[in-house]
Amino acid sequence: MRYLDDYLLYFAIFLLIGKSPLSRFGIPISIPFSGMALFFVLMMIALFSRPPKLIKGRFLPLFALFSVICFIMIFSICYARNLEYAFYNYSLPSIMIYLGTTLVYFTIEVNKDLPRLFNYCFAVSCVMLFLGFASVLRGGSVERLSVLGGGPNTYYRFMIQGYILAMYRRTRTNSIWDLAIAIAFVLFSLATGSKGALAVLLVVMGVQIVQNLRVSKAMLKKTIFPALSLISLVLFWPSLVGFLSRFFPKVYRAWTVLRYNELVSSTSGAARINMIKTAARLIVERPLFGWGPAGFSEGALRYGVDHPYVHNVVVELFVEYGLFVGALFGVFLLLTCYRAVSVFKYLKQKENERGLETLLNSSVLLFLNYFVASLFSGNVVDARAVFVFALTTELIVQRVKERTECGLCSET
């Protein structure tokens, strides 16, 4: 009960909950993103009931880029064709995302509060894992695993998030339990049958190996599991499919990522490619300011494509908000990666920075999880965690640089 007044708990749920209206849970409110709005309100109540201290000096370039992108997304409703749809599905969620993320960004302390936020995210993933187990036990066989009315593409993001945090959690418990739950998270992410799940796992595990090889030899043990997993996923996938298909008949879909011809000829793969080709035509037609929020669905109909969004956050930003916003987002991504890489050398040399090292590794992998997933499914609102974990990465990097400067001052 003592956690119920912690605004970071509600922010973690707000950050991860899908676009489900409350009517899906028996509450007579059918407005899109009303579930997210509920937890935003609870976060505001918890935050202002016990106001944290604002931390100065954090208006950094990455946050400035985030602010510009959000403001353009919010006010672009001025040239939306369908005002009601654009307001409830784009502008209103963008306002909540910007306000919630900004308040957390300027109040969270890296060493004290960030581990707590990650623990809440881990707890959410564990709840989803439990519900997944319950779904299997109740039904015996599930074609594509998902829970609470969310789709498989949403569910696997929770599972891979859980895997990342299980591998990097700072606890006093036996690490064998963290490894066991990490394996469960991996298996249940694949049980969704989503191609994006396997693609994200390959990226996350590959980067995890590189992180630990570069950062410290003491963490080499954390490369063994992802390395063995990568080998198993790539080389022994027929056996894995045979085992998992007993419970999840459509799990084979995920492995089409490893077979290009089958990937591009599959129903979902061909549809995604067609949407991206259509998006390219729309970008050429309106390159500067784009088609406005929800504009893809309107423009794509002229080419026989009937879908509300393009299922790729980068392409969506270029189509609906123009070249300027798309370019800003590209700079945002590159700056995040550059800033993270820039402090790895320092962390490698410092044995007493294990806490910051763990936080940085976790934050970077969470950022990659949600970014790579956003290239396969969802729209820009669904990709809000990309911005949040990019900013947590920036805060950790800033903290590392402060400690570096303090170290240099003490040496002189």
N, C-alpha and C positions, 0 to 999 in steps of 0.2 A: 504493500500500500504506500510505502514511503516514496516510491518512484512516480506516483501518479501526479505529483506537483512539479515534475521535472519537464521543462519545456523541450529538452532535447529528445525525450521519449516520443512526444507527439510530432516533433520534427522528423524523426526517423520514420515514423509511420506515414506522415504526410509526404515525405520524399519518395516512398516506395509504393504507396497505394496506387492502383490503376485508375482508369477513368470511370469506374463503376458508379452509377447513381445510387443513392441510398435506397431507392425502391427495390434494388436487388436484394437488400437485406431486410425487407419487410417494412421499411419506413416510407410513407407515402410522399416521397420527393423524387421526381424523375429527372431533375436537372443534371446534365453531364458534369462530372467532376464534383458532385455534391459530397461524395465520400471524402475526397481530398479537402474540400472546404471545411467539413466538420472538424478534421484534425488540425487544420490551420487555425480555426477559432479556438480549439482547446489549447493549442500551443500559445496563442496570444494571451489567453486567460492565465495560463501557468507562468508565462514570462513576466507579465505585468503584476501578478500577485507577489512575486519575489524577484524584483528587477535586478538583473546582474549588472556588473560594472562595465561600462563601455570602454573599449580598449582603443586608444588613439594611435595614429600613425600607420593605419592599415589601408589607406586609399592607394593601393599599389596598381601598376599597369594592368594586371590580369583582372582585377576587380573593375577597373575602369572600362575594359573591353566588355565584360559581362554586363555592366550597367548600360552601355550604349546599345548592345544587342537587345536587351530586354525592353528598353524604352522604345526602340523602333518597333519591336513586336507588339507592344501594348498599343501604341498610337497609330499603327498601320491599319487599325480598324476603320480609320477615316475613309479609306478607299476600298473597303471590302464590299462585295456585291450583296452577300447575305449577312446583314448586320447582326441579327439575332444569333445565328449559328456561330459567326466569328467571335461574338462577345463571350458566349458561354463556353466555347471550345478552345479559344485561343487567348483573347485579351484578359478575361477574368482569371484563368489559371496562371497566365504570365504575371499578373499583378501579385497574386499570392506567392508565386515562386520567388519573385524579386524581393518582396518584403520579408518573407520568411528567411530566405538565404542571407539577405543583408543583415538582419538582426542577429543571426547565428554567427556570421562572419565577424561582426564587430563586438561580440561578447564572449566568444569561445576562447578558452585558454588551451594552448596546444598540449601541454603535458598533463593537465588536469581534466579538461572537459572532452577533448577529442577521443581518448580511449573510451569514455563513457558513451559517446555517440556511436562509436563502432560496436560497443557491446550491445547497445539497443538494436542496431542493424542486425547483429548476429542473432539476437533473441527473436527478431521478426522472421529471419530465415529458418530458425529452428521450429518456430510455430508452423510455418509453411511446410517444412519437412514432415512434421508430425501429422498435419492434415493430409499430406500426400500418402503417408503410410496408412492412415485411416481409410482413405479412398480405395487403396489397393485391397486392404483387408475386407472392406465392405463389399466391393464389387468383384474381387478375384482377378479380373483382367480389365485393364483400362487402355483404350487405344492410344490416346495421347494425354499424358498426365497434366492436370491443372486443377486448381481448387478455388473456392469462393467466387465462382463465376468468371474469374480471369482466364485469359487464354494461355496456351502452352508457352508462347513467347515471353509472356510476363513471368510465368512460373520459373523458367530456367534462369532468369536473371537473379531471382531470390536464391536459387540453389548455388549458383556460381559465387555469388556474394558470400554465402555461408561457407563455401569451400575456402575462399580467400581468408576470411576471418578466423576460421578454424585452424588454418596453417600458421597464422601469425598472432594468435591470441596470447596475451601475457597472463597466464594463470598459474596457480600452484598445483593444479591437478596433473595426473599422469598424462604425458603427451600421447600415450597410446589411445586414449579416449578421443582426443582431438583428431588423431589420424583416422580412427574408425568413423567418426561423424563426417570427416572430410570425404572419405570414400562414399558414404551414403549420399552426400550432396552431389558428388560427381555422377553417380549412377542415376539419381533422380532427375538431374538436369538432362541427361541423355534420354530418360524415359518420356520426355515431352515429345520426342521425335522431331524436334526442330533442328533444321540445318544450322541456324545461328548458334545453337547450344554447343555443337561440336566445334564450330569456327572460333567461338569465344574461348572455349576451353584450351584449344591449341595455342591461341595467342597468349592467354593468361599464364599457362604453364611454361611456355617458351620464355616469356619475360621473367617469370619467377626464377627460372634457372639462371638466366643472365644476371639478375639482381644479386643473387646469393653468391655467384662466382666472383662478381666484382666487389661486393661490399665487404665481405669478411669470410675468412676460411672457417671461422667458428660456426657459420650457418650453412656449411656445405651439406649437412644432413638434410636440410630442407630442399635440396635439389634431387634427392634420391626418389621421393615419391612422385613429384611431377615428371621426372625423367622416365621412370618406369611407366607412368600413366601415358605419356606421349607415345612411347614405344608400343604399348598395348593398344591404344586407340588407333594408331596408324597401321601397325603390322598384323594385329590379331583381331581386327574388327569383326570378321565373320563369326568367330567364337563368341564375342561379346553380344553381337546381334542375336545369335542363336539362344543365348542364355536369357537376355532381357525380353526377347519377343514372347516368351512364355507368359509374361505378365503384361507386356505393353506391345501389342501386335504391330503397331506402326513405328516402332523404334528404328527400323531400318532406314527411315527417311533421313535421319541425321547424317548417315554416312555417305549420302550422295555428295556431300561437300568434298569428299576425297576422289570423286569420279566426275570429271568435268562434263563429259558428254551427257551423262545421266542427269547431272545438276541442271544444265541449261535446257534440257528437254522435259524436265519434270513440270507439273502443272504450276506449282508455286514459283519455281525458278524462271520459267518462261514468262509468267505474269510479271514478276519483278523486273526482268529485262525489258519487257514491253513498256512498263511504267517509266523506267529510266530513259528509254528512247523518246517517249512522249514528253517527258520533262525537259529533255534537251531541246526539243522543238519549241516548247513554251518559253524557255530561257532566251532563245534567239529572238522570239517575237517581242518579249518585254524584258530586256536585259537589265535596265537601270533600277527600276523600283519593283519589278516582279508583278505577280498577279494578286497580291494581297493575301491575308490570312484565309485559309480554305480555298484559295484561288486555283490550286491544282485540279480539284474535282471539277470546277467549272470549265477550265481550259481543256482538260483531258477528254471531256465528253465530245469535243469537236473531232477527236481522233478515235472515237469508239472505245475509250477507256473509262470505265465507271468505277471509281474508287475515291474515297475521301482524301487520301494522302498517298505519297509516293513510297512510303516504307523505307526511307533513307534520309536521315536528318540533314546531311550535307546537301544533298540534291534539293531537299525541301526548302532549305534556307535560300538557295540560289533562285529557285522557281518562284517562291511566294514573297520574298523580301528583296530580291535583286542581288546584283553582283557585289555591291558594297558590303551588305550584311554577310553574304557568303564568304567574302574575303576576310572580314573581321573574325568570323568563326574559325577560319583556317589559321589565322594568326594566333587566336586564342588557344587552339590545340597545340600548335608548334611551340608557343611560349611555355605552355604547361610542361611539355616533354623536355624542353631545353632546361628549364629551371630545375626539374627533378634530377636530370642527368648531371647538372653542374655541381651538385653537392655529394654525389656518390663517392668521389675521390676523398673528400674530407672524412666522410663516415667510415671509409675503409681504413683510415689511419688511426681512428679513435676507438679504443676498446670500451671507453666509458659512455658511448653514445648509443647503446643498444636500444634504449627506449625510442629515441627519435628514428633510428634505423628501421625498427619494426613499424612504427607509425607511417613512415614514408613509403615503405614497401607495400603496406596495406592500402594506403590511399591511392598510390599509382595503379595498383592492380584493380581496385574498385572503379577508378576512372576508366581504365581500359575495358573492363567488363561492360559497363554501360555504354561506352562509346561504340565499341565493335558491335554490340547488340543493336544499337540504334541504326546501324547500317543495313540491318536485315528486316527490322519491323518497327512499327510505331511512328509517331510524329514528334515534333519538337517538344511538345509538352511532356510526352512520355520519356524524353531524353533529359529531363531536368537534373537527374542525378549526375550527368556528365559535368554540368556546371558546378554542382556542389562539391564533388570530389576533386575537381580541378582546383577549386579554391581552397579546400583543405590541404591539398598538396602544396599549394603556394604558401599557406601559413606555416607548414612544417619546414619548407625550404627557407622561409624568412627566419624562423627560429634557429635553424642550423647556421645560417649566415651570421646572426647575432652572436651566437656562441663562438663562431670562428673569429669574429672581430674581438670579442672579449679575450679569447685565447691569445691573439696577437698582441693585444694591449698588455696583458699580464707578462708576456715574454719580454716586452720592451721595458 
